[in-house]
Every structure is written in structure tokens, then in C-alpha cells.
Amino acid sequence: MEKLARKQVQALTPYLSARRIGGSGDVWLNANESPFGNEYNLSLNNLNRYSDCQPAELINAYASYAGVKPEQVLTSRGSDEGIELLVRAFCEAGEDAILYCPPTYGMYAISAETFGVERKTVPLTDDWQLNLPEIERNLDNVKLVFVCSPNNPTGNLVNRNDIIKLLEMTKDRAIVVMDEAYIDFCLEASTVDLLAHYPHLAILRTLSKAFALAGLRCGFTLANSELIQVLLKVIAPYPVPIPVAEIAVQALSEAGLARTKFQVLDISANRAYLQAGLSAIEGITVFDGWGNYILIEFPDGDALFKAAWNEGIILRNSPIKNCVRISAGNREECEKTLAFIRNYYQ
């Protein structure tokens, strides 16, 4: 079967999600999931019918939350499908390229490679910001430029002025895709207001993080209506299951938004608790984080990761040397993790 697969697929190394890596323990801080398990009501009396491609109630609810028009919203199976749709819709295999800036989210590269689209990389600067001169030098044949802010795994925000410079630089050349999967933890840093000025801007959002719905697989792409119409040409006929739409609409209701706001504050407090506690340990560097996770540099990150794993504390190894990413879980999980790391370095 392997020989029958497309050459790009034969050579492909799949994205190692937290669940694929596995683990066994009682503290799971490796996937940037919310620690909250919220309850929802489902009618389940119309599952004999196909769902709408873009359920109006869901589209309207998210448009209201994001502050855009309904025609500027597309919903999909997580923002991962949004990445794939953009690559499929705008990039010709063997001709076009995407550009992204590591260290960053791995699915940009995987989606492009799957469809035979070239991947160009321009590493972030030492302070994890965009290297604009180098990006400009590498824009030939680039159709999509992916920027993650807050960036995963580093946790930092990309400078807004640099994002605007990038948008100016790519006019009539490429689409800038802002991945805002973690923006609900710092909404003031969103680029959604720039949609009115830059028709080649697309923004990826998700309900997986702040809305505590990672298992629902519900994401959104925000863009001008013309770009959305292009994506609708390549999306599956029924991408949003009826139960997914029902739950998402409840999460985006007035009561759901109030609950999410409270939970975001709680998670942010636990992130700050981890930052403060870990910063007090000699020899450890804790980087500022704006999502629901933090990145920490240890004297030997791999050894710390394995030791925690063996104790049932499942963290996330980072591609950055000696760095480990830790999600902000509930207070008990954060306390147990902090206590383990303190004892490890005593």
C-alpha cells in the first residue's frame, strides 16, 4: 500500500500531536487544552438529515463575537482544516509555495507538503519576531504567509507594526494568514480590525482553547467575503456536524461567553502562578506567554521531560533546544507540576 501512495505522502512525516505521542498519567499539560469540562444540551432529533454547509446560526454567532460580518466567516473542522483549505484553494502543486517562520505550529508545513506545495522558511529573530527583510527576499512564488500570534510554542505576540509592514509588503502578491488560535486569552492583540484595510488578510480562529471545546473540532476563518467564497469552492459539502453546530452556538451564547470569560481569567491566573513559581528556580528561564501555556528553558529539557513523563506528568517537548512547553491546567495540576520541577532541581 505504501508504494501506491503519492510520492509526497510516502515521504511525509505525520504531525506528532499530543495524542499520537501518547503517555500515561494523571496530569496532562501537553496539548494546550482547557482544564474545564462544560456541559451542553443536545436535541439529537434530526441526525437523519445532513447539516448545512455553513449553519447560519453558528456563522452569525461567531461573526457577532469576532466583530465582523457573517459573510466574512467560514466555519470548518478546527482551524487545521482552515489551513488545509487555504493551501488547496490558493496554491498550485509544484508551482507555488507557502512561507512560515519557525519555531511555530507544524501543521502549515504538513498541509503544504501533503499537496505537493513548496515550503519556504524564514526563522524568527532571536527575540521571536518576524525577520521582515528576509521574508521579502523569499516571497517569489509564495501564495500564503503564515504567522502565529500568540506563537506556538514560544507564547509571544508578534509585533503589530511588523504585521502591518508584512501586509503592506505582500499586497497583490500573497495572502497573509494570521493564526489566532490563542487570541481569546489576549483579544486586544487581535488583527481582526485590519480586515477592513487588507483584503489579502485571513485569520484563523478556534473553539478548542479558550472555549474548552478541543474535542468538538470547530474552527473559523475570518476574511473578506471574496476570499471566503473561494474557500467555499473547496470545502467538503457537510463540514459541520449538527451536534457540533448546536454545542458551538451554545458556547457562543451570552451565557456561554460569560462562562468562557471567567474561565480565561482562571487559566491566565494559573499561567501566572506557573510563571512566578518556575522563575524562582535557579537555572531555569521562563518566557512570557500570552496563550494558555508557557515555554521554559531547562539545563536539560529532554531529561526533565522524560522524568516528568515517568511521574505521570505529561508535558510537551519543544523543537527549541532544552525547552519544554507546559499548558496552564487547573490549580491542582499546576501545583503538582511546579512541586515536581522544584524537587527535581533540588
C-alpha positions as CSV (number, residue, x, y, z in Angstrom):
1,M,0.0,0.0,0.0
2,E,2.9,2.4,0.8
3,K,4.1,2.1,-2.8
4,L,0.7,3.0,-4.2
5,A,0.6,6.2,-2.2
6,R,1.6,9.5,-3.8
7,K,5.3,10.3,-3.6
8,Q,4.7,13.3,-1.3
9,V,2.7,11.1,1.0
10,Q,5.3,8.4,1.0
11,A,7.9,10.9,2.1
12,L,5.6,12.6,4.6
13,T,6.3,12.5,8.3
14,P,3.0,13.0,10.1
15,Y,2.5,15.7,12.6
16,L,3.1,14.3,16.1
17,S,0.1,15.6,18.0
18,A,0.0,15.2,21.8
19,R,-2.4,12.3,21.4
20,R,-0.2,10.5,18.9
21,I,2.8,10.8,21.2
22,G,0.7,9.2,24.0
23,G,1.7,8.9,27.6
24,S,0.1,7.7,30.8
25,G,-0.5,9.8,33.8
26,D,-2.9,12.0,35.8
27,V,-1.5,15.4,34.8
28,W,-1.9,16.3,31.1
29,L,-0.4,19.6,30.3
30,N,0.9,18.8,26.8
31,A,-1.9,19.8,24.4
32,N,-2.9,23.3,25.5
33,E,-6.3,22.0,26.3
34,S,-8.7,23.8,28.8
35,P,-9.0,22.1,32.2
36,F,-12.7,22.8,32.1
37,G,-15.3,20.3,31.0
38,N,-18.5,22.2,30.4
39,E,-22.0,20.7,29.9
40,Y,-24.2,21.2,26.9
41,N,-27.7,20.1,25.8
42,L,-28.3,18.3,22.5
43,S,-31.6,17.6,20.9
44,L,-30.3,14.8,18.6
45,N,-33.7,14.5,16.9
46,N,-32.6,15.4,13.4
47,L,-29.5,13.3,12.8
48,N,-31.2,11.7,9.8
49,R,-30.6,14.9,7.9
50,Y,-27.4,16.4,6.6
51,S,-26.2,19.6,8.2
52,D,-26.0,22.9,6.4
53,C,-22.5,23.5,4.9
54,Q,-22.3,26.8,6.9
55,P,-25.0,26.8,9.6
56,A,-26.4,30.3,9.7
57,E,-27.0,30.4,13.4
58,L,-23.4,29.4,14.1
59,I,-21.9,31.8,11.5
60,N,-24.0,34.7,12.9
61,A,-23.0,33.9,16.4
62,Y,-19.3,33.8,15.7
63,A,-19.5,36.9,13.5
64,S,-21.1,38.7,16.4
65,Y,-18.3,37.5,18.8
66,A,-15.5,38.4,16.4
67,G,-16.9,41.8,15.4
68,V,-17.2,41.0,11.7
69,K,-19.9,40.5,9.1
70,P,-21.4,37.0,8.6
71,E,-20.1,36.9,5.0
72,Q,-16.6,37.2,6.4
73,V,-16.8,34.0,8.4
74,L,-16.3,30.4,7.3
75,T,-16.5,27.5,9.8
76,S,-14.6,24.3,9.5
77,R,-13.4,21.2,11.3
78,G,-11.0,23.0,13.5
79,S,-8.6,25.7,12.3
80,D,-6.4,22.8,11.0
81,E,-9.0,22.4,8.2
82,G,-8.8,26.1,7.6
83,I,-5.1,25.8,6.9
84,E,-5.7,23.0,4.5
85,L,-8.5,24.8,2.7
86,L,-6.2,27.8,2.1
87,V,-3.4,25.7,0.7
88,R,-5.8,23.7,-1.5
89,A,-7.6,26.9,-2.8
90,F,-4.6,29.1,-3.5
91,C,-1.5,27.0,-4.1
92,E,-0.7,25.1,-7.3
93,A,1.2,21.9,-6.6
94,G,4.7,22.0,-8.0
95,E,4.5,25.8,-8.7
96,D,3.6,27.8,-5.6
97,A,4.9,27.9,-2.1
98,I,3.9,28.8,1.4
99,L,6.2,30.7,3.8
100,Y,6.2,30.3,7.6
101,C,8.6,31.3,10.4
102,P,9.8,28.6,12.7
103,P,9.7,27.8,15.5
104,T,6.0,27.7,15.0
105,Y,3.0,25.4,14.6
106,G,3.8,22.4,12.5
107,M,0.6,21.9,10.5
108,Y,1.4,24.7,8.0
109,A,4.3,22.6,6.6
110,I,2.4,19.3,6.8
111,S,-0.6,20.6,4.9
112,A,1.6,22.1,2.2
113,E,3.7,19.0,1.9
114,T,0.6,16.8,1.6
115,F,-0.5,18.7,-1.5
116,G,3.0,19.0,-3.1
117,V,3.4,22.7,-2.3
118,E,6.8,24.0,-1.6
119,R,7.6,25.1,2.0
120,K,9.8,28.2,2.5
121,T,11.0,29.0,6.0
122,V,12.3,32.3,7.4
123,P,13.2,31.7,11.1
124,L,12.1,34.1,13.7
125,T,14.7,36.5,15.1
126,D,16.4,35.9,18.4
127,D,13.5,37.6,20.2
128,W,11.0,35.5,18.2
129,Q,9.8,38.3,15.9
130,L,9.4,38.4,12.1
131,N,12.5,38.8,10.0
132,L,10.9,41.2,7.5
133,P,13.9,41.8,5.2
134,E,14.4,38.1,4.8
135,I,10.7,37.4,4.3
136,E,10.7,40.0,1.5
137,R,13.7,38.3,-0.1
138,N,11.9,35.0,-0.2
139,L,8.4,36.0,-1.5
140,D,8.9,34.7,-5.0
141,N,6.1,32.2,-5.8
142,V,4.7,32.4,-2.3
143,K,1.0,32.5,-2.1
144,L,0.5,32.1,1.7
145,V,2.5,33.6,4.5
146,F,1.6,32.0,7.9
147,V,2.1,34.0,11.1
148,C,1.1,32.6,14.5
149,S,0.3,35.1,17.3
150,P,0.4,34.2,20.2
151,N,3.0,31.9,18.6
152,N,3.0,28.2,19.4
153,P,5.3,27.1,21.1
154,T,7.1,30.3,22.1
155,G,4.0,32.0,23.5
156,N,5.0,35.5,22.4
157,L,2.9,38.1,20.5
158,V,4.2,39.2,17.1
159,N,4.7,43.0,16.9
160,R,1.6,44.6,15.4
161,N,3.7,47.1,13.4
162,D,5.6,44.2,11.8
163,I,2.3,42.5,10.9
164,I,1.2,45.8,9.2
165,K,4.5,46.0,7.4
166,L,4.1,42.4,6.2
167,L,0.6,43.2,4.9
168,E,1.9,46.2,3.0
169,M,4.8,44.1,1.6
170,T,2.5,41.3,0.4
171,K,-0.2,43.4,-1.4
172,D,-1.1,41.9,-4.7
173,R,1.5,39.1,-4.1
174,A,0.3,36.8,-1.3
175,I,-2.2,36.2,1.4
176,V,-1.1,36.7,5.0
177,V,-2.7,34.1,7.3
178,M,-2.8,35.2,11.0
179,D,-3.2,32.1,13.2
180,E,-5.1,33.4,16.2
181,A,-5.8,30.1,17.9
182,Y,-4.8,31.6,21.3
183,I,-6.1,35.1,20.8
184,D,-9.0,34.7,23.2
185,F,-6.5,34.9,26.0
186,C,-5.4,38.4,24.8
187,L,-8.2,39.7,22.5
188,E,-6.7,43.2,22.5
189,A,-3.9,41.8,20.3
190,S,-6.2,40.5,17.5
191,T,-5.7,41.7,14.0
192,V,-9.4,41.4,13.2
193,D,-9.6,45.2,12.8
194,L,-7.1,45.0,9.9
195,L,-9.6,43.0,7.7
196,A,-11.2,46.3,6.8
197,H,-7.9,47.6,5.3
198,Y,-6.3,44.5,3.8
199,P,-8.3,42.2,1.6
200,H,-5.4,39.7,1.5
201,L,-5.6,39.0,5.2
202,A,-7.1,35.8,6.5
203,I,-7.4,35.0,10.3
204,L,-7.7,31.5,11.8
205,R,-9.7,31.0,15.0
206,T,-10.8,28.0,17.0
207,L,-13.1,27.0,19.9
208,S,-10.5,24.4,21.0
209,K,-8.6,26.5,23.5
210,A,-10.4,29.3,25.5
211,F,-13.8,27.8,24.8
212,A,-12.8,24.4,26.2
213,L,-14.0,22.5,23.1
214,A,-10.9,20.8,21.7
215,G,-12.9,17.6,21.2
216,L,-15.6,19.4,19.2
217,R,-13.3,20.3,16.3
218,C,-14.8,23.6,15.4
219,G,-12.8,26.4,13.9
220,F,-13.2,29.6,11.8
221,T,-11.6,31.5,9.0
222,L,-12.2,35.3,9.0
223,A,-11.5,37.1,5.8
224,N,-13.1,39.4,3.2
225,S,-16.2,37.9,1.5
226,E,-14.4,37.3,-1.8
227,L,-11.7,35.1,-0.1
228,I,-14.4,33.2,1.8
229,Q,-16.2,32.5,-1.4
230,V,-13.0,30.9,-2.8
231,L,-12.7,28.6,0.2
232,L,-16.3,27.6,-0.1
233,K,-15.5,26.1,-3.5
234,V,-13.1,23.5,-2.0
235,I,-14.7,22.8,1.4
236,A,-16.5,19.5,2.0
237,P,-20.3,19.5,1.4
238,Y,-21.2,18.9,5.1
239,P,-18.2,20.0,7.2
240,V,-20.0,20.9,10.4
241,P,-22.0,18.0,12.1
242,I,-25.3,19.0,13.6
243,P,-24.2,18.3,17.2
244,V,-21.1,20.4,16.6
245,A,-23.1,23.4,15.5
246,E,-25.6,23.0,18.4
247,I,-22.8,23.0,21.0
248,A,-20.8,25.8,19.4
249,V,-23.9,28.0,19.3
250,Q,-24.5,27.4,23.0
251,A,-20.8,28.2,23.7
252,L,-21.2,31.5,21.8
253,S,-24.4,32.5,23.6
254,E,-24.4,35.3,26.1
255,A,-24.2,32.7,29.0
256,G,-21.5,30.8,27.2
257,L,-19.4,33.8,26.5
258,A,-19.7,34.9,30.2
259,R,-18.5,31.4,31.3
260,T,-15.6,31.5,28.8
261,K,-14.5,34.9,30.1
262,F,-14.4,33.6,33.7
263,Q,-12.5,30.5,32.7
264,V,-10.0,32.5,30.7
265,L,-9.3,34.6,33.7
266,D,-8.8,31.4,35.8
267,I,-6.4,29.9,33.3
268,S,-4.5,33.1,32.9
269,A,-4.1,33.2,36.7
270,N,-2.8,29.6,36.7
271,R,-0.3,30.5,33.9
272,A,0.9,33.4,36.0
273,Y,1.2,31.1,39.0
274,L,3.4,28.7,37.0
275,Q,5.5,31.6,35.6
276,A,6.2,33.0,39.0
277,G,6.9,29.7,40.7
278,L,9.2,28.4,37.9
279,S,11.0,31.8,37.6
280,A,12.2,31.4,41.2
281,I,14.1,28.2,40.4
282,E,17.8,28.8,39.6
283,G,19.0,27.9,36.2
284,I,15.6,27.9,34.5
285,T,14.4,30.6,32.0
286,V,10.7,31.2,31.8
287,F,9.5,33.1,28.7
288,D,6.5,35.4,28.8
289,G,3.4,33.7,27.4
290,W,0.1,35.2,26.1
291,G,-1.8,32.0,25.4
292,N,-2.8,29.2,27.8
293,Y,0.8,27.8,28.0
294,I,4.4,28.8,28.8
295,L,7.7,27.9,27.3
296,I,10.5,27.1,29.7
297,E,14.2,26.5,29.1
298,F,15.8,24.0,31.3
299,P,19.5,22.9,31.7
300,D,18.5,19.7,30.0
301,G,15.0,19.9,28.6
302,D,14.8,16.3,27.4
303,A,15.8,14.9,30.8
304,L,13.2,17.0,32.6
305,F,10.6,16.0,30.1
306,K,11.3,12.3,30.5
307,A,11.5,12.5,34.3
308,A,8.1,14.2,34.4
309,W,6.7,11.7,31.9
310,N,7.8,8.8,34.2
311,E,6.0,10.5,37.1
312,G,2.7,10.8,35.1
313,I,3.1,14.5,34.4
314,I,2.8,14.7,30.6
315,L,4.4,17.9,29.2
316,R,5.3,18.8,25.6
317,N,8.8,18.6,24.2
318,S,9.7,21.6,22.1
319,P,11.8,21.8,18.9
320,I,13.7,24.6,20.6
321,K,16.8,23.1,22.4
322,N,16.3,22.4,26.1
323,C,12.8,23.9,26.0
324,V,9.6,22.3,27.3
325,R,6.1,23.7,26.8
326,I,3.7,23.5,29.7
327,S,-0.1,24.1,29.4
328,A,-1.8,26.1,32.1
329,G,-4.2,23.5,33.6
330,N,-6.2,23.7,36.8
331,R,-4.5,24.9,40.0
332,E,-4.0,21.3,41.3
333,E,-2.3,20.3,38.1
334,C,-0.1,23.4,38.1
335,E,0.8,22.9,41.8
336,K,1.8,19.2,41.2
337,T,3.9,20.2,38.2
338,L,5.7,23.0,40.0
339,A,6.4,20.8,43.0
340,F,7.9,18.1,40.8
341,I,10.2,20.5,39.0
342,R,11.3,22.2,42.3
343,N,12.1,18.8,43.7
344,Y,13.9,17.7,40.5
345,Y,16.3,20.6,40.8
346,Q,17.0,20.4,44.5
